[in-house]
Amino acid sequence: MAQPLMPHATASWLVDNTALSFEQIADFCGLHILEVQAIADDTAATKLTGRDPVRAHELTQDEIDKAQANPNYRMTMTKGPDQVRRTKGPRYTPVSKRQDKPDGIAWIIRNHPEISDGAISNLIGTTRTTIAAIRDRSHWNIGNITPKDPVTLGLTTQRELDTAVNKAAKAAGIEQAPTDTRLDGDREALIASLRAQREQAARDAENGVESGAAARPAFEDPFRR
């Protein structure tokens, strides 16, 4: 069910300006009835400024009148608040990580020069001007920039980085390094040898228990007579 954009402020307005029950207000605002009770008793942690849902076009006066006349009536919103959708453009990066962007850009430029500035911009969430400044070493803080893996810095994910690398390599006609399969046969032979040794050890142990043969001690005392 859609809820008002500011549920607590809306509940405060409804408490002060209508005769609705706490249960009706809680249901409309998506709050617990005790939260509405606290707002009505002024015991909430923060004093709220009421927000008129009628003026915000989230509720009609007709809905309020119906609810006030019938305690069992549940009000419905006129429309839900518009959802904020991410538009095309650079990725948003938390403030705490923005200082790490130059290090991540420098790492990509050094290790994957085939990736275009536009791809780096989308991957890290930066501008082409910053990338160009780091690439030609004209950045104002170039002396303190240390190339670091952007995945480790938390600026992107490994999957996104791999996708960008593969896409750039394909566009540049760079062949990916083939998988080395030379040791596959040796690996299989080693596994088979270890499995055979384990099975033989199990059979030897089983035969030793049945024949009652005493196990030879791993260490013999040279002074024992």
N, C-alpha and C positions, 0 to 999 in steps of 0.2 A: 504494500500500500504506500502511495506517495505521502510524503511528510512535508510540512512547511520548511522554508529555507532556514529559519531561526526558531526551532521548536520551543526553547525555553522562553524566549522573549514573546512569542505568540501565546504561549500558555499564560504568561503574566498578564497580557492584555485581556485575554478571555476571562481570567479570574476577576479582573477589576471592572470589566465592562459588560459582562453578561451574567445570566443566572444559570449557566450550564453547570452540571454536576462535575465533580473532579474526575469521575470515570469517563465522561464524555470528552473532557478536555484532554485527558491522558491518551485516550484512544485516537483522537484527531492529531495530536502532536507527536505521537509515538514515544511517550514518556511513561514512566511508572507512576501509578497513582500517588505514591508517597512523595515523588518529586513535585507533583502539582500541589500536594498538601503543604510541602515546605515553602513553595512559592507563595501560597495563600497566607501562610502564617509568618511570612518574612523571616523564615529561619534558613533560607538558602544561603550558601556561602557567599554569593555575590548578588547585590541588589540589581535586578534586571529592569531595563527600560522596555516597556511594552511595545510590541510591534503589531500594528493593526493588519490582520490577514485580509480584511475586506478591501482596504486601500491597496494592499499588495496583490489583489486579484487572485488570492488563493482560496477565498471563501466568500460566499454571498450572504447577504443579510437574511435572505429567505431560508437558507440552510440553518442559520443561527436560530431563527424564529421557530422552525420546525423542531429543532433539538430542545429548545426551552419549553415547548409545549408537550413534548414527549420524552421523558428521561431515558427511554430505551432506544431512542433514535440515534443513529451514528452518522455524523456529518462526513461528507465527502468533499475533497478538494476540487476547486474549479479547474486547476491545472497544477502540475508539479513544477518545481523550479527547474530552470534550464540547466542541463548538465554541462559542465565545462569539458570540452573535448580538446585533446592535443592536436594542434595543427602542424603542418609541415614546417620544418625548421630545425635548428640545432637542438640537440638533446639537452634537457635540463639537468644540471649538475648541482648537488647541494653546495652551499657556501663553503663548508668545511673542506671540500675536495677540490675547489676551483684552483687553489694554489698548486695542485699536483698536475694540472693539465699540461703545462709546458714540458714536464718530464715525460709524460705519456706520449705527447706529440713527437718529442725528440727520439723516443724509443722506436716508434713506428717508422719515422723517416730513416733511421739508421738500419733497422732490421728488415723493413719492407718498403724500399724506395719505389716499388711499382704501384703502391696505393696512391691514388690521386688526392689532391688537397680537398676536393669535395667529399670524397669518401671518409677522409680523416675528420672533416668537419662534422659529418653526420655521426661518426663513430664516437668521437670524444665530446662533441657539443661545444665547438669553438668556431672562430671565424677564420676565413681564408687569409686575412691580413696577418693574424697571429702565426698561422702555419708558415706563411711565406717568410716572416721575420725570423722564425726559428730555423727555417731551411737555409736562408742565406746569412744566418748568424748576426742579424742586425737587431735582434730582440734586446730590449733595454736591460733584461736580467740574464743575458746569455751566459755570463760567467758562473751563475749559480744553478744553471739547468743541468740536471743529471738524468740521462735516459733511464727510464724505469718502465717495466711492463705495465701497460694501462689496466690489464686485468687484475694484477696484484694491487694496483692503486684503487681499484673499485670504480674506474671510470667507464668500463664496458664489461661485457661478458666474454668468455672464451669462445662461445659459439658465434657471437657477432663478429669477433675479431677473425676467426677462421673463415667465416663467410666472406668478409671483406678481402682477405688475403687471396682466397680461391678465385673470387670474382676478378680481382685485379690481375692475378696471374693468367687467367684465361683470356682477359682482354689484351694483355701484353704478349700472349703467345708463349708464355713460360711454362714448360712442362714440369709437373710435380715430380719430385724425386720418387723413383719406383721403390716399392717395398722389397727389402733384401730378404730373399727366401733361401739363400745358400745354406743356412744352418738348419733349415727345417728338417732335413733327413737326419742330421746328427742329433737333433733334439728328440726326434721320434725314437731313434736307436737308444739314446740314453734312457728315455722313459721305459722302453721295453726291457732294457738290461736291469734297471732298478726294480721293475715289477717282478722279473724272474728271480732276482736275488731275494726279494721279500718272500716270494712263494716257496723258494727252496729253504729259507730259514724257518718258515712255518712248518714245512714237512719234517725238517730235522728235529725241531722241538717236539713235534708230535711223536715221532719214532723214539725219541729219547725217553719220553714219559712212559710209553708202552713197554719198552724193554727194561726199564728200571735202571738204566745207565746213570751213573752219578756224573753230574756236571763237573768239568775240570775247573778248578779255581782259576780266576784271572791272574792271581799273584801267588807264587810259591815262596814260602819262607826258606831261605838258604840255610838257616841255623836249626831248622827242624830235623829231628832224627826219626 
